[in-house]
Amino acid sequence: MDGIILNSRPKLLITGANGFIGLHACRHFQHAGYEVIATTRGSSAFKGEASQSNVCNLVNKKEVLQLIKKVKPDYILHLAAQNHVGDSWTNPVLTIETNVLSTLYLIEAIRMVKPDSKIIVVGSMLQVAPENYTQIPHPYSLSKTLQILVAQAWETLYNMNIIIVKPSNLIGPGFSNGVCSLFAKQIAAMEQGCREQVLQVNNLQAQRDFLDVRDAVTGFRFAFEKGIPGHSYNLKSGKLYSLEKITQLLQTFSTVSFEVIDNLQVIDEQIPPANDDLIVPEWRPVISIEKSIEDILRFYRGLECNTQLD
């Protein structure tokens, strides 16, 4: 890491700091020598590591402007988002407000207060390319597509320091709605005798590019330090694993045997498309899929049945 980062302790504002990625990001950047300012939504208390924390409703333009005036960050990692595809069908307008308006209000406030700040907007590999707008699969994909379009437009129109980073399916220890965590949560309950030893899977042959969240937050740091504004970068392992392989790994690390039932549903495989986006300069993932799965299961073993494991 460049020496200037350690010596000057630049201010890094992280939105969505209480989320799965946010908690890992706060810990990583705090230990890497940044002054981390965590930002959470509503009245929820911040639960992670940071130099300070703030509460801000990112879809309230005045609150966002006040936050940026107060913090005057050198770097911004914009993680706050509604990331659940199912919820996007139920609440499409809320999803678009959360993902698009929050991004617009944030980067506009930065433009007005501290336009030299370097910003990472975390997108999704499920966003749709302009030539495929008629093939948008769900409101979540629409919201992420619009979010990135807004960020790229502000970078071009106002010459702002905005970088787009698009991770694949992130896994690792911590609360997550990802499929690996959902499986591990059930298996931990089986180990505690709270659940029947049967794991239902929609389609064992479905494949994903899984990336450990700890590798991802390292990738965000490399993007800040090595990335070029105006560019889009991918963060992915480059390997595809079937859900059958994931269940096999979970069985390897589990203390109980469980039956796996394949429901043979046709589902969106969410394979990152081949595109012209770059890999973050000098970054490579280092955490194996085995390590990720073992750590996820260990995390859920630490929770009690009838509470967090229900």
GIFEN-V653086 format. One record per residue. N is the residue number from 1. RES is the residue in one letter. PHI is phi in whole degrees, -180 to 180 (* if undefined). OMEGA is omega in radians with two decimals (999 if undefined). D_FIRST is the distance of its C-alpha to the first C-alpha in Angstrom with 2 decimals. Layout:
N|RES|PHI|OMEGA|D_FIRST ; N|RES|PHI|OMEGA|D_FIRST
This chain:
1|M|*|-3.12|0.00 ; 2|D|-60|-3.09|3.80 ; 3|G|-59|-3.09|6.35 ; 4|I|-61|-3.13|8.50 ; 5|I|-66|-3.10|7.27 ; 6|L|-73|-3.02|8.19 ; 7|N|-81|-3.01|11.17 ; 8|S|-97|-3.10|12.83 ; 9|R|43|3.11|12.56 ; 10|P|-63|-3.14|13.30 ; 11|K|-82|3.10|15.94 ; 12|L|-120|3.06|15.48 ; 13|L|-94|3.13|18.89 ; 14|I|-116|3.05|19.35 ; 15|T|-88|-3.09|22.83 ; 16|G|65|-2.98|24.56 ; 17|A|-69|3.14|22.75 ; 18|N|-89|-3.12|25.59 ; 19|G|-80|-3.12|25.51 ; 20|F|-56|3.13|24.46 ; 21|I|-73|-3.05|21.10 ; 22|G|-59|-3.14|20.75 ; 23|L|-64|3.09|21.08 ; 24|H|-68|-3.13|18.37 ; 25|A|-65|3.12|16.04 ; 26|C|-59|-3.14|16.93 ; 27|R|-63|-3.09|16.33 ; 28|H|-63|-3.06|12.90 ; 29|F|-72|3.07|11.57 ; 30|Q|-62|3.13|13.69 ; 31|H|-72|-3.13|12.28 ; 32|A|-83|3.05|8.61 ; 33|G|104|3.08|9.95 ; 34|Y|-85|2.93|11.53 ; 35|E|-89|-3.00|15.28 ; 36|V|-92|3.04|16.64 ; 37|I|-110|-3.10|20.09 ; 38|A|-84|3.12|21.78 ; 39|T|-125|-3.13|24.68 ; 40|T|-124|-3.10|27.52 ; 41|R|-97|3.05|30.84 ; 42|G|66|-3.07|34.25 ; 43|S|-101|-3.09|34.96 ; 44|S|-66|3.14|32.89 ; 45|A|-74|3.12|31.07 ; 46|F|-72|-3.01|27.33 ; 47|K|-112|-3.03|26.83 ; 48|G|-116|-3.10|23.13 ; 49|E|-104|3.11|20.40 ; 50|A|-166|3.07|19.59 ; 51|S|-72|3.07|20.04 ; 52|Q|-160|3.11|23.05 ; 53|S|-137|3.14|24.87 ; 54|N|-137|3.01|27.30 ; 55|V|-105|-3.13|30.03 ; 56|C|-151|3.01|30.50 ; 57|N|-86|-3.00|32.67 ; 58|L|-71|3.04|30.68 ; 59|V|-98|3.00|33.93 ; 60|N|-108|-3.02|35.36 ; 61|K|-58|-3.13|34.53 ; 62|K|-66|3.12|35.44 ; 63|E|-63|-3.13|33.32 ; 64|V|-64|3.13|30.24 ; 65|L|-62|3.10|30.88 ; 66|Q|-62|3.13|31.43 ; 67|L|-62|-3.11|28.16 ; 68|I|-66|3.08|26.13 ; 69|K|-63|-3.14|28.24 ; 70|K|-72|-3.00|27.57 ; 71|V|-87|-3.03|23.79 ; 72|K|48|-3.03|22.83 ; 73|P|-72|3.00|19.37 ; 74|D|-83|-3.13|16.51 ; 75|Y|-134|3.07|15.39 ; 76|I|-133|3.02|17.81 ; 77|L|-111|-3.03|17.54 ; 78|H|-93|-3.12|21.19 ; 79|L|-104|-3.04|22.18 ; 80|A|-58|-3.10|25.72 ; 81|A|-169|2.92|28.30 ; 82|Q|-98|-2.96|31.51 ; 83|N|-106|-3.04|30.47 ; 84|H|-99|-3.12|33.78 ; 85|V|-61|-3.14|35.90 ; 86|G|-60|3.12|39.08 ; 87|D|-65|-3.13|38.72 ; 88|S|-67|3.06|38.23 ; 89|W|-71|-3.11|41.73 ; 90|T|-75|-3.09|43.19 ; 91|N|-129|-3.07|41.47 ; 92|P|-65|-3.12|40.47 ; 93|V|-67|3.10|40.66 ; 94|L|-62|3.12|38.57 ; 95|T|-62|-3.14|35.94 ; 96|I|-69|3.08|35.86 ; 97|E|-59|-3.08|35.86 ; 98|T|-64|-3.02|32.96 ; 99|N|-87|-3.06|30.76 ; 100|V|-96|-3.09|31.89 ; 101|L|-64|3.12|33.11 ; 102|S|-61|3.12|30.22 ; 103|T|-66|-3.14|27.82 ; 104|L|-63|-3.14|30.19 ; 105|Y|-64|-3.11|30.71 ; 106|L|-68|-3.07|27.02 ; 107|I|-72|3.08|25.98 ; 108|E|-70|3.08|29.23 ; 109|A|-63|3.10|28.63 ; 110|I|-65|3.11|25.20 ; 111|R|-59|-3.09|26.97 ; 112|M|-78|-2.99|29.56 ; 113|V|-103|-3.05|27.52 ; 114|K|-146|-2.99|24.00 ; 115|P|-67|3.11|23.88 ; 116|D|-86|3.12|20.63 ; 117|S|-63|3.09|18.71 ; 118|K|-100|-2.99|16.47 ; 119|I|-120|2.91|18.06 ; 120|I|-110|2.98|17.60 ; 121|V|-101|-3.09|21.06 ; 122|V|-88|-3.13|21.23 ; 123|G|-95|-3.11|24.21 ; 124|S|-145|3.05|26.08 ; 125|M|-73|3.10|26.99 ; 126|L|-93|3.06|30.54 ; 127|Q|-67|-3.03|30.75 ; 128|V|-105|3.09|33.47 ; 129|A|-69|-3.09|33.28 ; 130|P|-52|-3.10|35.63 ; 131|E|-72|-3.10|38.12 ; 132|N|-118|-3.07|38.52 ; 133|Y|-60|3.12|39.10 ; 134|T|-76|-3.10|42.53 ; 135|Q|-114|3.12|40.98 ; 136|I|-63|-3.00|38.97 ; 137|P|-83|-3.10|39.45 ; 138|H|-163|-3.11|39.06 ; 139|P|-60|3.10|38.32 ; 140|Y|-60|3.12|34.78 ; 141|S|-60|3.09|33.96 ; 142|L|-60|-3.09|35.68 ; 143|S|-63|3.14|33.68 ; 144|K|-72|3.09|30.29 ; 145|T|-64|3.12|31.63 ; 146|L|-66|3.11|32.75 ; 147|Q|-58|-3.11|29.53 ; 148|I|-70|3.11|27.50 ; 149|L|-61|3.11|30.33 ; 150|V|-62|-3.12|30.20 ; 151|A|-62|3.14|26.45 ; 152|Q|-66|3.12|26.74 ; 153|A|-64|3.14|29.85 ; 154|W|-67|3.08|28.30 ; 155|E|-62|-3.11|25.40 ; 156|T|-76|-3.05|28.11 ; 157|L|-68|-3.03|30.77 ; 158|Y|-117|3.09|28.79 ; 159|N|54|-3.12|25.84 ; 160|M|-91|-3.10|23.36 ; 161|N|-91|-3.08|19.63 ; 162|I|-112|3.09|20.20 ; 163|I|-120|3.06|18.52 ; 164|I|-100|3.07|20.43 ; 165|V|-126|-3.06|18.94 ; 166|K|-120|3.11|21.66 ; 167|P|-79|3.00|21.23 ; 168|S|-84|-3.08|24.04 ; 169|N|-73|-3.05|25.90 ; 170|L|-88|3.13|23.55 ; 171|I|-133|3.12|24.72 ; 172|G|142|-3.10|23.87 ; 173|P|-66|-3.13|25.13 ; 174|G|124|-3.13|26.35 ; 175|F|-73|-3.11|29.10 ; 176|S|-150|3.06|29.18 ; 177|N|-95|3.11|32.03 ; 178|G|-68|-3.02|30.71 ; 179|V|-63|-3.13|33.16 ; 180|C|-64|3.11|31.43 ; 181|S|-69|3.13|31.41 ; 182|L|-62|3.09|35.00 ; 183|F|-65|-3.08|36.11 ; 184|A|-63|3.12|34.41 ; 185|K|-61|3.13|35.91 ; 186|Q|-67|-3.11|39.35 ; 187|I|-69|3.07|38.99 ; 188|A|-62|3.08|37.94 ; 189|A|-67|3.06|41.09 ; 190|M|-61|-3.12|43.10 ; 191|E|-63|3.13|41.91 ; 192|Q|-90|3.11|43.12 ; 193|G|76|-3.09|46.44 ; 194|C|-99|-3.02|46.00 ; 195|R|-150|3.05|46.10 ; 196|E|-61|-3.03|48.09 ; 197|Q|-84|3.12|46.35 ; 198|V|-136|3.12|46.15 ; 199|L|-115|3.13|43.11 ; 200|Q|-90|3.14|43.96 ; 201|V|-126|-3.10|41.78 ; 202|N|-64|-3.13|42.49 ; 203|N|-159|-3.08|41.86 ; 204|L|-65|-3.09|40.54 ; 205|Q|-89|3.09|39.91 ; 206|A|-61|-3.06|37.62 ; 207|Q|-118|3.11|34.16 ; 208|R|-139|2.87|30.68 ; 209|D|-94|-3.12|27.14 ; 210|F|-100|3.12|25.55 ; 211|L|-130|3.13|21.82 ; 212|D|-67|-3.10|20.57 ; 213|V|-61|3.12|19.36 ; 214|R|-71|2.99|16.52 ; 215|D|-68|-3.11|15.25 ; 216|A|-64|-3.10|15.97 ; 217|V|-69|2.98|13.96 ; 218|T|-63|3.09|10.83 ; 219|G|-63|3.08|12.10 ; 220|F|-62|3.14|12.50 ; 221|R|-66|3.10|8.89 ; 222|F|-63|3.13|8.27 ; 223|A|-65|3.07|11.46 ; 224|F|-61|-2.98|10.56 ; 225|E|-87|-3.06|7.70 ; 226|K|-119|-3.04|9.66 ; 227|G|-75|-3.11|13.07 ; 228|I|-110|3.10|16.15 ; 229|P|-54|-3.11|18.55 ; 230|G|92|-3.14|21.81 ; 231|H|-97|2.99|20.54 ; 232|S|-110|-3.11|21.10 ; 233|Y|-126|3.02|18.92 ; 234|N|-95|2.92|20.09 ; 235|L|-123|-3.14|18.56 ; 236|K|-154|-3.13|21.03 ; 237|S|-78|-3.07|21.73 ; 238|G|82|3.14|24.15 ; 239|K|-126|3.09|26.78 ; 240|L|-105|3.09|29.85 ; 241|Y|-124|3.09|31.43 ; 242|S|-77|3.07|34.92 ; 243|L|-66|3.04|35.85 ; 244|E|-63|3.10|38.19 ; 245|K|-62|3.12|35.30 ; 246|I|-63|3.14|33.66 ; 247|T|-66|3.10|36.99 ; 248|Q|-66|3.10|37.34 ; 249|L|-65|3.11|34.01 ; 250|L|-63|3.09|34.99 ; 251|Q|-64|3.12|38.33 ; 252|T|-60|-3.06|36.71 ; 253|F|-93|-3.10|34.89 ; 254|S|-81|3.09|37.75 ; 255|T|-91|3.10|40.43 ; 256|V|-129|3.02|43.14 ; 257|S|-91|3.13|44.48 ; 258|F|-138|3.10|44.67 ; 259|E|-86|3.08|46.37 ; 260|V|-110|3.13|44.46 ; 261|I|-111|3.13|46.52 ; 262|D|-93|-3.13|45.55 ; 263|N|-83|3.02|46.96 ; 264|L|55|3.08|46.51 ; 265|Q|-80|3.03|45.55 ; 266|V|-83|-3.08|44.35 ; 267|I|-131|3.07|40.96 ; 268|D|-67|-3.05|38.16 ; 269|E|-79|3.03|35.86 ; 270|Q|54|3.08|32.81 ; 271|I|-80|3.13|31.49 ; 272|P|-56|-3.10|28.69 ; 273|P|-72|3.00|30.49 ; 274|A|-72|-3.14|29.70 ; 275|N|-151|-3.07|28.43 ; 276|D|-91|3.13|26.60 ; 277|D|-66|-3.08|23.40 ; 278|L|-90|2.92|20.24 ; 279|I|-83|-3.14|17.79 ; 280|V|-54|-3.08|14.30 ; 281|P|-55|3.03|12.63 ; 282|E|68|-3.13|11.05 ; 283|W|-94|3.00|11.66 ; 284|R|-143|3.07|14.42 ; 285|P|-69|-3.11|16.26 ; 286|V|-124|-3.08|16.72 ; 287|I|-92|-3.09|19.26 ; 288|S|-74|3.09|22.84 ; 289|I|-62|3.12|25.60 ; 290|E|-63|3.12|27.49 ; 291|K|-63|3.14|24.85 ; 292|S|-60|-3.09|24.61 ; 293|I|-64|3.12|28.41 ; 294|E|-62|-3.12|28.95 ; 295|D|-69|3.08|26.57 ; 296|I|-64|-3.13|28.28 ; 297|L|-63|3.11|31.66 ; 298|R|-62|3.12|30.69 ; 299|F|-61|-3.09|29.60 ; 300|Y|-73|3.03|32.98 ; 301|R|-64|-3.12|34.88 ; 302|G|-78|-3.14|33.85 ; 303|L|-103|-3.09|35.82 ; 304|E|-90|3.00|39.56 ; 305|C|-64|3.11|42.13 ; 306|N|69|3.04|44.13 ; 307|T|-127|-3.10|41.26 ; 308|Q|-71|-3.10|37.81 ; 309|L|-94|3.12|39.02 ; 310|D|-69|999|42.00
